[in-house]
């Protein structure tokens, strides 16, 4: 069996891609995974506030060219940590897209030290803010979006 074992970066970006599948705004599906010491602290995707309608059900709320119905993936990941008392200090954010300006500021304020992405986002000042705050940005190729899961190999392996 010669399966490719993903690197940690590929693994966390693939998790962010999977998380993005939960997004409820059809304009963009984005996923974010906050990680420290190779441990996932939280995940987030762009979606409506609890109890509100979703864009995919009731349509987007567009203001100045942006949908304001949803909370962005990065904010949801940070808020998940906050709700559960988990520190984000010195964590790494794996995000499917370059954060918008507001999410960049939130990540910086939350203590994120590095942002890993594979796709850019239009009209953002994120890189400028990250640079001023000494937050490293790494752009990696989009990881393979297939999951390497071989049940046949597993079932023929030694049973315990």
N, C-alpha and C positions, 0 to 999 in steps of 0.2 A: 504494500500500500504506500503510495507516494503522494500524499496530499500536502498541499501548501499550508503550512501553519502560519497564520498572519502575524506580522510584527505587532507590538503593542500599539503603535500608531494606527496601523491598518485595523486592528481589532476595535479600538475606540471609535474610529471614524465609521466603521461598519455599524457599530451600535448606534451612533448618531443617525446614520441613514435609516436604520430600522425604526428608531424613535420618531423620525420625521414622518413615517407612514401614519402616525396618529394625528397629524395636523389636520385642522378643520377648515382652513382658509384655502380655497382653490387657487389663489393668486401666487402662493409660494408655500411649499412644504419645507420646513427647516427643522433640524434636530440639533440638540446640544447635549453633551455629556460632560459633566464636571468630574475631574479625576485628580486624586492626589496619591502618590506612592503606588501607582498601578491599581488603585481601588476606586470604583465608581462611587461618587458622593451623591449624585443626583442626575436626573435626565429632565429634559424639557422639550416641548414642541410648541409651535405656534397654534394657539387655540383660544377660544372665548373664556371669559371669566366664569367661574362656577355659577351655574344656574342660568346663564344667558344663552340665547340662541347661537347656533353656529353658522358661520358664513355659508357653509355648504347646504344648510337647510333654509336659511332666511335671507341669504345674500350678504355681500360685503357692505360695510359702512365706509364709504370712501370720503376722505377729507384731504384736500390738497394732494391728491394723487396717491394716497396711502390708505390701506384698510385700517381703521382704528378699532374695529370690533375685537381683534385678537391681541393677546399678549404674546410677545415674541419668545422663541425657544430659549434664548439665553436668560431672559427675565424669569421665565417659568422655572428653569433649573436653579437659579439663585433663590427664588422664592420658596422652592421646595426645600432647599437647605435651611432657609430661615424658619420655615414652619416646623422643621424637625430638629432644630437646634444644632445643625451641622455647620462647622466653620468652613468657609471657602478660601481662607487665607493660604496662599502659596499653591493653589490648585491650578490645573491646566484645563482649558475649555476646548473640547473637540466639537467643532461646529461645521455643519454641512456647507454653510455660506459665510462669507465675511460679514461680521456683525454690522448692523446699522449704527449710526452715530450714538443714539441713546443707549443701545445695548453695550457698545464699547465702553461708554462712561460707567455703566452699571458694573460691567466685568472688572474694570479698573478699581472702582470703589470697593468691590467685593474682595479684592486681594488676589485676583487671578494674575499669574505671572507669565503665562504663555497661552496663545490662541493658535490652534491647529485647524486649518481649513483646506478644502479642495476646490472651492468655488467662490468667485467674487460676487459682490452685491453692488448694485449701482448707487451712485449719488450718496456716498457715505464719507464722513471724515474720520472713520475709525482708525485708519493707519496713522493719521496725524496725532490723535489722542493716545494711541498705544505707544507711539514713538516717544512722546513727551513723558509718559509714565514708565518708560523702560519695560514695557510688556512686549515680549518677543512674539512675532507672528511667523508661523511656518506654513508654507503652502506645499501641500503634497498632492500627488496624483490621486484622482478619485479611485478608491479601492474597488476591487471586483465586487459587484453587488450580489453575487451568488453566494449562497451558504453551502459550504462543503460538509454535507452531512450524509454519511454512507451507512445506513442502517444494516445493510447486508454484511459489510465488513465487521460491524460491531457484533452482530448476532453470531458470526462464525468465529469470533475471538474466544479465547479461553473463558469459560464460565466460572464464576466464583461460587 
